Structure formats: C-alpha cells, structure tokens
Amino acid sequence: MFKSIFCYVLTQKRVTNYYKMQRWFFLEDPKKPKYKRPKKMAEKPPEHEGKIMTQIWTFTVKAPDVGPKEKMFITGSIPALGEWDNNKVVLLDREEGTDLWCKSITIPNTCDILYRYGKCIVNEANSNAIIIRQWETHQQPRIIKETDLHPFTDTYGYCDDKHMVYSGWLTVSTLLQFKFMNNPLKLQSCLAKRLLRIKITPVKLSFGADAQVDDSSLSTDASAGPECGVLVDVSTLHDDPAICVMKPQEQFGRDYKQDDVLLINVTAPNINALAYLVDFYAYSSRAASEDPPCHVGYTYVLPNMFKSSEGALDLPVTCNVKHRPLGTVNIGYLIVNPMPEQLCDLSMSLGKFWDPTWTGLEVGHRGLGASFKTKDGDAIRENTIASLKKAAASGADLLEFDVQLSKDMVPVIYHDFYVCISMKRKREVEHTEMLEVPVKDLTLEHLQKLKVYHLLEGRNQETLFFDDELEEHQPFPTLEETLKKIDPHVGFNVELKWTMELNDGTFELNNPFDMNTYVDKVLETVLKHAGDRRIIFSCFNPDICTMVRQKQNKYPVMFLTIGITKRYQPYRDARCSSIPLAVQSAVSTEILGVVVHTEDLLRDPTQVKLATDAGLIIFCWGDDIVNKGVVKKLKDMGLHAVIYDKLDQYTTKDVKESIFLMEARESQRELMHQAALDDEASTKPSSSEHENYAVNLEDRPFFNLSARETIDDRSTVTSLESIVCDDARAEHDKDIIEPINKEDQVKDRDNLMKPYPYPCDTSKLLPKKKKRRN
C-alpha cells in the first residue's frame, strides 16, 4: 500500500517537472528569433525601490539674542550638514522682523539625523574664516527620526527642557588677553581716588601717505571695530556674576576699582596687524548720574611689544588735553594661538559636563601618593606606571599626575621642575656630588637612561628607591605610554606643570618653554591617544587654564589654587590667593570648576557652597588628608572628588572599582538586555500570526491533498526574469501569459503517462543546444 502511494507520488512529481520543462521551452514560437531581455532588467533592484529616499526639510530655530555681527548656523551628522566639521557649518537665514532663523536642506529618509545649532561670525575679508562664537553642547544632540514627516521649530539652547550652550574655541583667530590686577595704575594725586573706567580699542595699523587718524575711542557706537572678526569682551572678577561673565565691551569700557581684577579679551584673525588704544575715563565730581565720563588719558600697545606668549608691559599714560604724562600703567598680556592641527569638532563637548551621580570620587595623588614625603618600606615611586596601576587596582576613580616637556618636546610625567644627576670630582673615586638640572634641559633618552635622583635624594645624599631593574617603576614615563598602559575605565586628572611667579618676584623655573608650544604638545597627545577615557585638565596657573580652554572644546578644565596657607609661599597672581577669587576666575574663563586646598576648606567649609552655587565642580587636595576619617569628612561636605595619598590604605570604598568601570558594565548590561528583548520580539510571532500560519498551512497544496488539483489552474511558466523580479513584476507577467486550457493539459498528461521503454532517453525530450539536469 505505502509502496504504491510512494510510486504514484514519485511519478506525479516527474510528470509535473517534465510538464513544466515543456511549457518553458515551447511557450514562444520557435520560428521567431528569441527576444533577449536587456541585462538591466535582470539586475537586482535597489534595496529601497519605490521609497522616497530624500526630502526637503526646513530647519527653523528661535534665537532672540543674536549680536549684530553674528549669524546662526546648523551642523549635523550628514554631509549636507557638514558632518560636525566647524569649517562646513550651514548658515541660516533670518526671517525679517522676527527671531526665527531658517534653512531648507535636502536630507535622507533612510536614517536618523543628529544636529546642533550655534552662533558664528563670518569674516568679511575671508568668507571661509568662520569664528564659532557659541554652540549647543547637550550630551545627546537634537534628532530627526527616520519616521518624522513634518518640520518643527526649535528654541536655541533648549533641548529636552535643558539649557546648555558653550562658547566656541579658537579655530582661525587668536586671543589676546589684557590683565589689569595688583593695582597697576600709578596716576597723579588728582586722579588717584577717582573712579576710573578702562577701555581697549583695536586700531588697524596703517603707515605712509594713506595713514589716517583713528578716533574710534570717542565713537558712540559700542560695536564699532576696525574690521569684521575683531571682538572685544570684558570681565571683572566680582561676586556679581553679571560682571564676572565675559560680555561685549561697552561704549566707555568697564569700571576699575582698587584691588579689582579686570580682564579684556581681544579676538582677531591677526593680532599683529592691530595696535591697541587703551583709554582711561573718569567721572567729574560735579557730573549728574546720567552724564557720561570724561576722557582723561590714553596709551598705546603696539604688536612689537609682545615678546612671548605671556608677559607684562609698563607704559606711560598721556593726558588727553595737554598731552603730558599722567602716570604709568602695568598691563599683563596673554596670547593664545589656535592649535596647529585642528583635532576638535562640533560632535560633542565635555567641557562643562558633570554627571550628578559623580560625587565623592577618589583620586590617586601622583598615583599611589607622594613617595618622597614618607620613608615607608612598601612605598612605590610616585608618578610611575607601577604607582598608577596600583592606585587603579585599589579603586581610584581618577589618577592625578603632573606633565612636563623634555628637551625634545615629549610630554613626560614628573612632578618637580629639577632632577639631580650624580657626578664625580676629578681625582676622586668614591665621593660624588649632585647636580640639579631642569627637566626641560634633558631629552627623553637622557631622562630614561641616565641615573637621576629626586631632589630630596640629591640634597640628603640618600637613595630611597632601589628599583632600577623594574621597568614600570622607572620615572619619566611618557604621557602617551601612560594613556595606553593604564585601564581605560580609570579617568585621568592631568595637571599641567607650569612655573609660577612667587610673591617675592622670583619664579619656580626660569626660561621655560613658550606657553603655546607646551600646551599644544600636551593637548595633541591627549586628543590623539585618550580615546574614550575621562580626562580633566588642571593647573595652578590661571593663564594655562585659559589657554587649554580656548584651544580645545572636548575636555573640561579645573583651576588649582593653594588659597590662604602658611605651608606654601603664596603666588603673585591675585587669582590664586583665595577660593572666592578662584571661583570668580573659573566663572570668567568658563571652565568646569576649581581644585582647592584642604587646609582652606577645613578652616571654612562654607566655601564649598560658594563654588557649587556658582555652578562649579569642586575638588580638594592637601597634606591634611592623613586618614580615612578626613576623607569621609571631606566627602560629607559635598565635594565632588578628593585627591589624596595612600589611596590603597585610606579608601572608603566597599568595592574597589572605578565608578566609570561600573557605569560601563551597567551600560553593557542594559544594551545586552535591550538586544535580547528586541531579538525575542522579532522571533516570537504574535497570536494573530499563529492563527494566520495555521490557516496558510491548510491552503498549501502539499499539505492539503484535495487542493492539489488547483495547481493546474495556475501558470507554470518559469524564466530567469520571473526568478529575479519582484512580486509586482511577477503579477504583471501572470496577466500577460495566455491562460492554458484545462482539457489540453489533461490530454497532455494522459499522453505523457503512456509507457516508455526503460530507461527513458530523456535527451530526445530536451533541446540539443540547451541541456539541463532536473
């Protein structure tokens, strides 16, 4: 019985296949030349055929506070929006009489589109020179989803009800900062006690017969400038944030009082093509409150007076009326050039980002601690790969270390400005002397191969470490090596080690590198090799903080200060003298926060609130952190991080892991869980799908024997075209093919079932030129 059924099914299958072959060969008239369909029709159609691939999207943003020289721009993740390149931003057009800025752009419909808005200034002399004035820095950019169909209006700076904008960084311009502090004015007695105003006006230099007298200092147009792209902003370090934040200079400048710190920033494409007119105004004792101040004196700063990236100038103040000397003024200056290689874009910025859950972080000071302040037998040499690894394994969230440059411009990790090298006197065999040499005067090869000693070892004639054979215990690892060898989930607090002027006029290190060169080398190494590691820059020198902030837009910067203390000799820069001034300087420079001395905080814990109320992040450091109790006390004050020695002994963590490692692990778990849910949803059919599937089984002839007869009613034509074409094309071909009469099909089948001699010579049934195997 089963054998008979099997033979019948096999025979039916052979008959059906042969019948299909006949239909395929004899569909067309063999006398007519065969039509060859173009190859293009046989090609696979595009993946999105029939779908609109692009659309025109009108970007609209409401921006009420746009300066007279400023324009709104948009940047984004697609080529039409510049792919985050600051040189390829798309300028928006302002609707006349409104605060709306618009632009219609063709965007793809096949992916989500990320974008941000910003403000810029286009130099009229060079339209390719775009100065990024301000831009949105939300961690998640704005998004147009693939399913969005209708444009909408955005509000500049606000995304998901959060306001976050950040000033731009230097790309094509140079920043020249003038500093008035430490009571720089020495004027005649009649002006000594009067309230003065100071204003700086850039003046375009011109020589020869075409020279013209510039009277812009007396202009009533506060926005007047010698050329487009020249900006003047001013800030006064004060408790009032309204004057502490950098703002455009007013018509008569800014008030200057005794002990004030006044900062004036001039941003220009070429600072050497300008002179700088410094005007002094004073209010008359008989003037009404609405009367303008009187112009009492002036001086000029010429570009050839700038000898390096930083310095100070003593200049005469000339009377405006009698043109006689009124006194002198001491003006400090700082020049910040853009980086030679642009390594930043508009895709993301961490400059002002701090997660609210990051509180009480533990930071390993120089790795596992300052090793030359203790004679513990198990101490590891500070600022070495071994010390940093040990601190990371002990649960450090961040590792703090100091970076200097070797003579051949390689960033190396070392704290002190000097090292000791042993030398022998002539005709003496055993006795040696220690020669103190600046780190900057030795190449990387000298630092790593010569036998060098710490200053304490050299001065005390005592060797504290005998680890010459241990590679990772050697001093002077490079910054690049450190970035590659330490666990990437541990953050770095990179302290830029720069010489400071002490209050007695001496410097910690004489004749350093040029400040721009030093900062460029450190930033280049970090931007190229840091990857996804959390990086924070810090420095005791506020000018370095300004420079790092202006040269890049990716990583945050914090201002280190010693505050009021008797342990260390104070610095001459007033911004370093107290926590309030440090906070004001950080607000003015628009950096992340401050790193204050623990001694200052333990004396007055309310200063923590002073920093947090200003919107700043606050760390602390100091020798007072000598046990777990102090660490816990500082955390309870609300500090965001504590930098201390012996982290392996004083840590208060139950789980010795970096918070960034824990976040990465949790984020990975969430991604895996979401992927599992998506996979389950895609593979598990719904109840309705189950029902449809059961119905379809009954409709299929190979499951329903009674339905097999209906196969004869369908076209059995097979061709290469029908194999590769889509469903729509197949339906079209069905309509073109002439239906086959059922009676003819039955007759063909009966004739086919007549007995053949076995084995059948199937070659007679197939065309000779086209042989195929079934």
Secondary structure, 3 states (H helix, E strand, C coil): CHHHHHHHHHHHHHHHHHHHHHHHHCCCCCCCCCCCCCHHHHCCCCCCCCCCCEEEEEEEEECCCCCCCCEEEEEECCHHHCCCCCCCCEECEECCCCCEEEEEEEEECCCCEEEEEEEEEECCCCCCCEEEEEEECCCCCEEECCCCCCCCEEECCEECCEECEEECCCCCCEEEEEEECCCCEEECHHHHCCCEEEEEEEEECCCCCCCCCCCHHHCCCCCCCCCCCCEEEEEECCCCHHHHCCEECCCCCEEECCCCCEEEEEEECCHHHEEEEEEEEECCCCCCCCCCCEEEEEEEECHHHCCCCEEEEEEEEEECCCCCEEEEEEEEEEEECCCCCCCCCCCCCCCCCCCCCCCCEEEEECCCCCHHHCCCCCCCCCCCHHHHHHHHHCCCCEEEEEEEECCCCCEEECCCCEEEEEEECCCCCCCEEEEEEEHHHCCHHHHHHCCEECHHHHHHCCCCCCCCCCHHHCCCCEHHHHHHHCCCCCEEEEEECCCCEECCCCECCCCCCCHHHHHHHHHHHHHHHCCCCCEEEEECCHHHHHHHHHHCCCCCEEEECCCCCCCCCCECCHHHCCHHHHHHHHHHHCCCEEEEEHHHHHHCCCHHHHHHHCCCEEEEECCCCCCHHHHHHHHHCCCCEEEECCHHHHCCCCCCCCHHHHHHHHHHHHHHHHHHHHHHHHHCCCHHHHHHHHHHHHHCCCCCHHHHHHHHHCCCCCCHHHHHCCHHHHHHHHHHCCCCCHHHHHHHHHHHCCCCCCCCCHHHCCCCCCCCCC
